Amino acid sequence: MSTDTRKWFKEAGYGMMIHWGLYSLLAGEWKDQKCGNYAEWIQTRCRIPISEYDKLATAFNPIYFNADEIVKFAKDCGMKYLVFTSKHHEGFAMYHSKVDKFNVVDATPFKRDVLGELAEACYKNGLKFGLYYSQDLDWHDKNGGGYLSGHIPCEGTAWCNDWDFPDNDKKDYDVCFRNKIYPQIEELLRNYGELSLIWFDVPITLEEKHSRAIFDLVKKYQPDCLINSRLGNGAYDYVSLGDNEVPESIPDDAELKESMMNAFDGFKPSPYGLYETAATVNNSWGYCAWDQNWKSAREIADIKQKLNHLGINYLLNVGPDGLGRIPAECRRILRNVAKYD
């Protein structure tokens, strides 16, 4: 990894994360049920069958999505990089995947490569571009991960799709990894230009061989692409702290083992001194119409200042709605953060 790569990340300080997928259409509700704090988890929270969930793709037509407008907005807010959900746990690719037709081009009336448009807008406007990819959980694949871990205690929610595919004993993540996960990551690395980072998540099923194979694949095609610690099994360049975590100091090894991310892996401090906290503006990552528990601009500015003082980047998430719009209140808040910097 070049010193320039470490330098840009250390100096970035502030970035935008975007959680956007089919779940955005449901806006946090399913058949009179609210989905809990995280709208992007609605499929497992409400145990929505794939046969029903797939119908969302036929309705996904975000006519107000404008990649240039979103990227310029992030830049105007002082953000230095953007991280987009190429595939979340629902298994739906927000780009034109040749590996699986469950994607935004082949399965929707929109038929536009959202990821490609955002990548182009970032390059044009001088914003670093990175991708989130769910390398473990995939509720659209019968062999998707998470089946070894039961339910999330605080949510009562299954990690894996055990409503369509109830026989966890017969699941084999190796099959999903070989047929979908690994080849989709290769697509992302080869087809969308320079990636500044890849943001992996919840490595609860991955064995060391899986994490190492992904790490080596990334470095093969993009040696300067940073990899976050949630790839798992000690294969990473920088540390993702717990969601919304604001530590009093840079955590040492013992403290890291107590943080949320270490429920999945025994991480060590960053070998390059690179740290990041991903956080939400309200409670949910994906769009949730009824979640109006917004942080104030002052609160966000204070958190940003504290994290940056510790040398930790603040990656702040927005969740566009089903039409591709960042909620107005979220936009208003982010515009005002600079007043308090």
ROFIDO-511438 format. One record per residue (C-alpha): x, y, z; residue number from 1. Coordinates in nm, 2 decimals, decimal comma, m for minus. Last residue first. Layout:
REC     east    north       up   resi
REC        X        Y        Z    NUM
...
***
This chain:
REC     east    north       up   resi
REC    m1,72     2,32     1,27    341
REC    m2,05     2,45     1,40    340
REC    m2,18     2,62     1,08    339
REC    m2,04     2,34     0,87    338
REC    m2,30     2,10     1,02    337
REC    m2,58     2,31     0,87    336
REC    m2,59     2,14     0,52    335
REC    m2,60     1,80     0,69    334
REC    m2,91     1,90     0,89    333
REC    m3,10     2,03     0,60    332
REC    m3,02     1,73     0,38    331
REC    m3,14     1,49     0,65    330
REC    m3,46     1,69     0,69    329
REC    m3,52     1,68     0,32    328
REC    m3,48     1,30     0,29    327
REC    m3,21     1,20     0,04    326
REC    m3,41     1,13    m0,28    325
REC    m3,38     0,82    m0,50    324
REC    m3,75     0,75    m0,55    323
REC    m3,76     0,47    m0,30    322
REC    m3,60     0,69    m0,03    321
REC    m3,24     0,77     0,01    320
REC    m3,07     0,66     0,33    319
REC    m2,78     0,88     0,45    318
REC    m2,48     0,76     0,65    317
REC    m2,20     0,95     0,81    316
REC    m1,84     0,82     0,79    315
REC    m1,65     1,01     1,05    314
REC    m1,28     0,94     1,02    313
REC    m1,08     0,88     1,34    312
REC    m0,76     1,07     1,42    311
REC    m0,86     1,13     1,78    310
REC    m0,92     1,50     1,71    309
REC    m1,12     1,38     1,40    308
REC    m1,35     1,18     1,63    307
REC    m1,41     1,47     1,87    306
REC    m1,47     1,72     1,59    305
REC    m1,70     1,49     1,40    304
REC    m1,90     1,42     1,72    303
REC    m1,94     1,79     1,79    302
REC    m2,04     1,86     1,43    301
REC    m2,30     1,59     1,44    300
REC    m2,44     1,72     1,76    299
REC    m2,46     2,07     1,63    298
REC    m2,63     1,96     1,31    297
REC    m2,89     1,79     1,52    296
REC    m2,93     1,41     1,53    295
REC    m3,25     1,30     1,38    294
REC    m3,51     1,08     1,56    293
REC    m3,76     1,11     1,28    292
REC    m3,79     0,74     1,20    291
REC    m4,14     0,70     1,06    290
REC    m4,04     0,71     0,69    289
REC    m3,74     0,47     0,73    288
REC    m3,47     0,48     0,46    287
REC    m3,19     0,24     0,52    286
REC    m2,93     0,31     0,79    285
REC    m3,18     0,36     1,07    284
REC    m3,16     0,55     1,40    283
REC    m3,12     0,91     1,27    282
REC    m2,81     1,07     1,12    281
REC    m2,63     0,73     1,12    280
REC    m2,27     0,63     1,19    279
REC    m1,96     0,47     1,05    278
REC    m1,66     0,52     1,27    277
REC    m1,32     0,51     1,11    276
REC    m0,96     0,43     1,20    275
REC    m0,63     0,42     1,02    274
REC    m0,31     0,39     1,23    273
REC    m0,14     0,18     0,97    272
REC    m0,13    m0,15     1,15    271
REC    m0,48    m0,08     1,27    270
REC    m0,54    m0,21     1,63    269
REC    m0,62    m0,58     1,66    268
REC    m0,94    m0,75     1,57    267
REC    m1,08    m1,06     1,73    266
REC    m1,38    m1,12     1,51    265
REC    m1,76    m1,11     1,50    264
REC    m1,85    m0,98     1,84    263
REC    m1,54    m0,78     1,79    262
REC    m1,72    m0,52     1,58    261
REC    m1,94    m0,42     1,88    260
REC    m1,65    m0,32     2,10    259
REC    m1,51    m0,53     2,39    258
REC    m1,22    m0,68     2,19    257
REC    m1,13    m0,34     2,08    256
REC    m1,08    m0,23     2,44    255
REC    m0,83    m0,50     2,50    254
REC    m0,63    m0,41     2,18    253
REC    m0,62    m0,04     2,26    252
REC    m0,90     0,20     2,17    251
REC    m0,80     0,54     2,04    250
REC    m0,95     0,76     2,31    249
REC    m1,28     0,86     2,45    248
REC    m1,45     0,64     2,20    247
REC    m1,74     0,76     1,98    246
REC    m1,91     0,45     1,83    245
REC    m2,20     0,51     1,60    244
REC    m2,16     0,15     1,46    243
REC    m1,86    m0,01     1,63    242
REC    m1,51     0,09     1,50    241
REC    m1,40     0,00     1,15    240
REC    m1,03    m0,05     1,16    239
REC    m0,80    m0,01     0,86    238
REC    m0,59    m0,23     0,63    237
REC    m0,76    m0,57     0,68    236
REC    m0,73    m0,95     0,70    235
REC    m0,74    m1,03     1,07    234
REC    m1,00    m1,31     1,04    233
REC    m1,28    m1,08     0,93    232
REC    m1,37    m0,86     0,63    231
REC    m1,50    m0,63     0,91    230
REC    m1,15    m0,48     0,95    229
REC    m1,18    m0,25     0,65    228
REC    m1,00    m0,29     0,32    227
REC    m0,82     0,00     0,15    226
REC    m0,78    m0,01    m0,23    225
REC    m0,42     0,07    m0,31    224
REC    m0,34    m0,28    m0,46    223
REC    m0,65    m0,27    m0,68    222
REC    m0,67    m0,59    m0,90    221
REC    m0,45    m0,83    m0,70    220
REC    m0,50    m0,65    m0,37    219
REC    m0,87    m0,70    m0,38    218
REC    m0,84    m1,06    m0,47    217
REC    m0,58    m1,12    m0,20    216
REC    m0,82    m0,98     0,07    215
REC    m1,11    m1,18    m0,07    214
REC    m0,91    m1,51    m0,06    213
REC    m0,78    m1,42     0,29    212
REC    m1,13    m1,36     0,42    211
REC    m1,26    m1,69     0,27    210
REC    m0,96    m1,90     0,38    209
REC    m0,98    m1,76     0,74    208
REC    m1,33    m1,88     0,77    207
REC    m1,63    m1,66     0,71    206
REC    m1,95    m1,72     0,90    205
REC    m1,97    m1,42     1,14    204
REC    m1,80    m1,17     0,91    203
REC    m2,04    m0,88     0,99    202
REC    m1,95    m0,63     0,72    201
REC    m1,72    m0,53     0,43    200
REC    m1,63    m0,18     0,33    199
REC    m1,42    m0,17     0,02    198
REC    m1,19     0,13    m0,02    197
REC    m1,06     0,39    m0,27    196
REC    m1,19     0,22    m0,57    195
REC    m1,04     0,31    m0,91    194
REC    m1,25     0,21    m1,20    193
REC    m1,58     0,04    m1,19    192
REC    m1,55    m0,29    m1,38    191
REC    m1,26    m0,49    m1,24    190
REC    m1,29    m0,45    m0,87    189
REC    m1,67    m0,47    m0,87    188
REC    m1,68    m0,77    m1,09    187
REC    m1,42    m0,95    m0,87    186
REC    m1,64    m0,88    m0,57    185
REC    m1,93    m1,04    m0,76    184
REC    m1,72    m1,34    m0,84    183
REC    m1,62    m1,40    m0,48    182
REC    m1,97    m1,36    m0,33    181
REC    m2,18    m1,54    m0,59    180
REC    m2,09    m1,90    m0,70    179
REC    m1,78    m1,97    m0,48    178
REC    m1,89    m1,79    m0,17    177
REC    m2,25    m1,91    m0,20    176
REC    m2,12    m2,27    m0,23    175
REC    m1,86    m2,23     0,05    174
REC    m2,14    m2,10     0,27    173
REC    m2,29    m2,45     0,29    172
REC    m2,64    m2,49     0,43    171
REC    m2,76    m2,84     0,51    170
REC    m2,77    m2,79     0,89    169
REC    m2,96    m2,46     0,85    168
REC    m3,27    m2,64     0,73    167
REC    m3,52    m2,35     0,73    166
REC    m3,45    m2,20     0,38    165
REC    m3,74    m1,97     0,31    164
REC    m3,79    m1,88     0,68    163
REC    m3,43    m1,94     0,79    162
REC    m3,28    m1,66     0,58    161
REC    m2,97    m1,59     0,79    160
REC    m2,89    m1,36     1,08    159
REC    m3,23    m1,42     1,23    158
REC    m3,39    m1,14     1,42    157
REC    m3,49    m1,14     1,79    156
REC    m3,35    m0,78     1,79    155
REC    m3,13    m0,75     2,10    154
REC    m3,02    m1,12     2,09    153
REC    m2,94    m1,14     1,71    152
REC    m3,06    m1,48     1,63    151
REC    m2,88    m1,81     1,56    150
REC    m2,51    m1,78     1,47    149
REC    m2,41    m2,07     1,25    148
REC    m2,67    m1,98     0,98    147
REC    m2,51    m1,63     0,92    146
REC    m2,40    m1,70     0,57    145
REC    m2,59    m1,73     0,24    144
REC    m2,64    m2,09     0,13    143
REC    m3,00    m2,05     0,03    142
REC    m2,92    m1,73    m0,15    141
REC    m3,15    m1,43    m0,14    140
REC    m3,08    m1,36     0,23    139
REC    m2,72    m1,29     0,17    138
REC    m2,51    m1,24     0,49    137
REC    m2,13    m1,29     0,45    136
REC    m1,97    m1,07     0,20    135
REC    m2,21    m0,78     0,23    134
REC    m2,04    m0,52     0,01    133
REC    m1,99    m0,15     0,09    132
REC    m1,81     0,04    m0,19    131
REC    m1,57     0,33    m0,21    130
REC    m1,52     0,64    m0,42    129
REC    m1,29     0,94    m0,35    128
REC    m1,45     1,27    m0,45    127
REC    m1,30     1,48    m0,72    126
REC    m1,62     1,58    m0,90    125
REC    m1,58     1,38    m1,22    124
REC    m1,44     1,07    m1,04    123
REC    m1,73     1,09    m0,79    122
REC    m1,99     1,13    m1,06    121
REC    m1,85     0,84    m1,26    120
REC    m1,86     0,61    m0,95    119
REC    m2,21     0,73    m0,87    118
REC    m2,34     0,65    m1,22    117
REC    m2,17     0,31    m1,22    116
REC    m2,32     0,22    m0,88    115
REC    m2,67     0,31    m1,00    114
REC    m2,64     0,10    m1,32    113
REC    m2,97     0,19    m1,48    112
REC    m3,25    m0,05    m1,57    111
REC    m3,52     0,14    m1,38    110
REC    m3,79    m0,11    m1,47    109
REC    m3,61    m0,35    m1,23    108
REC    m3,46    m0,70    m1,24    107
REC    m3,18    m0,68    m1,50    106
REC    m3,04    m0,34    m1,43    105
REC    m3,09    m0,31    m1,05    104
REC    m2,97    m0,67    m0,97    103
REC    m3,11    m1,01    m0,90    102
REC    m2,97    m1,13    m1,24    101
REC    m2,67    m1,29    m1,06    100
REC    m2,31    m1,32    m1,18     99
REC    m2,34    m1,07    m1,47     98
REC    m2,39    m0,79    m1,21     97
REC    m2,52    m0,46    m1,34     96
REC    m2,51    m0,25    m1,02     95
REC    m2,72    m0,21    m0,70     94
REC    m2,69    m0,59    m0,64     93
REC    m2,98    m0,74    m0,44     92
REC    m2,87    m0,99    m0,18     91
REC    m3,09    m0,87     0,10     90
REC    m2,78    m0,84     0,32     89
REC    m2,66    m0,54     0,13     88
REC    m2,50    m0,53    m0,22     87
REC    m2,32    m0,23    m0,39     86
REC    m2,39    m0,02    m0,08     85
REC    m2,21     0,30    m0,15     84
REC    m1,91     0,47     0,03     83
REC    m1,84     0,83    m0,05     82
REC    m1,52     1,03     0,02     81
REC    m1,41     1,38     0,11     80
REC    m1,72     1,52     0,28     79
REC    m1,73     1,89     0,33     78
REC    m2,11     1,93     0,30     77
REC    m2,06     2,08    m0,05     76
REC    m1,88     1,76    m0,14     75
REC    m2,17     1,54    m0,02     74
REC    m2,42     1,76    m0,21     73
REC    m2,20     1,75    m0,53     72
REC    m2,20     1,37    m0,50     71
REC    m2,58     1,35    m0,46     70
REC    m2,65     1,59    m0,74     69
REC    m2,42     1,41    m0,98     68
REC    m2,58     1,08    m0,90     67
REC    m2,93     1,19    m0,96     66
REC    m3,21     0,96    m0,85     65
REC    m3,54     1,13    m0,90     64
REC    m3,69     0,85    m1,11     63
REC    m3,63     0,58    m0,86     62
REC    m3,80     0,29    m1,04     61
REC    m3,81    m0,01    m0,81     60
REC    m4,15    m0,16    m0,85     59
REC    m4,05    m0,48    m1,03     58
REC    m3,77    m0,52    m0,78     57
REC    m4,01    m0,50    m0,49     56
REC    m4,18    m0,81    m0,62     55
REC    m3,87    m1,01    m0,52     54
REC    m3,96    m0,96    m0,16     53
REC    m4,28    m1,15    m0,20     52
REC    m4,14    m1,47    m0,35     51
REC    m3,83    m1,42    m0,13     50
REC    m4,06    m1,46     0,18     49
REC    m4,07    m1,17     0,42     48
REC    m3,96    m1,27     0,77     47
REC    m4,06    m0,93     0,92     46
REC    m3,72    m0,87     1,09     45
REC    m3,54    m1,08     0,82     44
REC    m3,68    m0,87     0,53     43
REC    m3,68    m0,55     0,72     42
REC    m3,31    m0,54     0,80     41
REC    m3,25    m0,23     0,58     40
REC    m3,51    m0,05     0,80     39
REC    m3,29    m0,07     1,10     38
REC    m3,45     0,03     1,43     37
REC    m3,73    m0,22     1,43     36
REC    m3,93    m0,32     1,12     35
REC    m4,26    m0,17     1,19     34
REC    m4,55    m0,41     1,12     33
REC    m4,88    m0,31     0,96     32
REC    m4,81    m0,54     0,66     31
REC    m4,44    m0,43     0,62     30
REC    m4,31    m0,10     0,73     29
REC    m3,96     0,06     0,75     28
REC    m3,97     0,26     0,42     27
REC    m4,09    m0,04     0,22     26
REC    m3,93     0,11    m0,10     25
REC    m3,60     0,16     0,07     24
REC    m3,57    m0,21     0,14     23
REC    m3,51    m0,26    m0,23     22
REC    m3,17    m0,09    m0,19     21
REC    m2,99     0,22    m0,06     20
REC    m2,75     0,26     0,23     19
REC    m2,52     0,56     0,14     18
REC    m2,21     0,64     0,34     17
REC    m2,07     0,99     0,33     16
REC    m1,72     1,09     0,44     15
REC    m1,54     1,30     0,69     14
REC    m1,18     1,31     0,82     13
REC    m1,01     1,27     0,48     12
REC    m0,66     1,34     0,61     11
REC    m0,58     1,00     0,74     10
REC    m0,75     0,84     0,44      9
REC    m0,56     1,05     0,19      8
REC    m0,23     0,99     0,36      7
REC    m0,26     0,61     0,39      6
REC    m0,32     0,59     0,01      5
REC    m0,03     0,84    m0,06      4
REC     0,20     0,62     0,15      3
REC     0,14     0,34    m0,10      2
REC     0,00     0,00     0,00      1
***
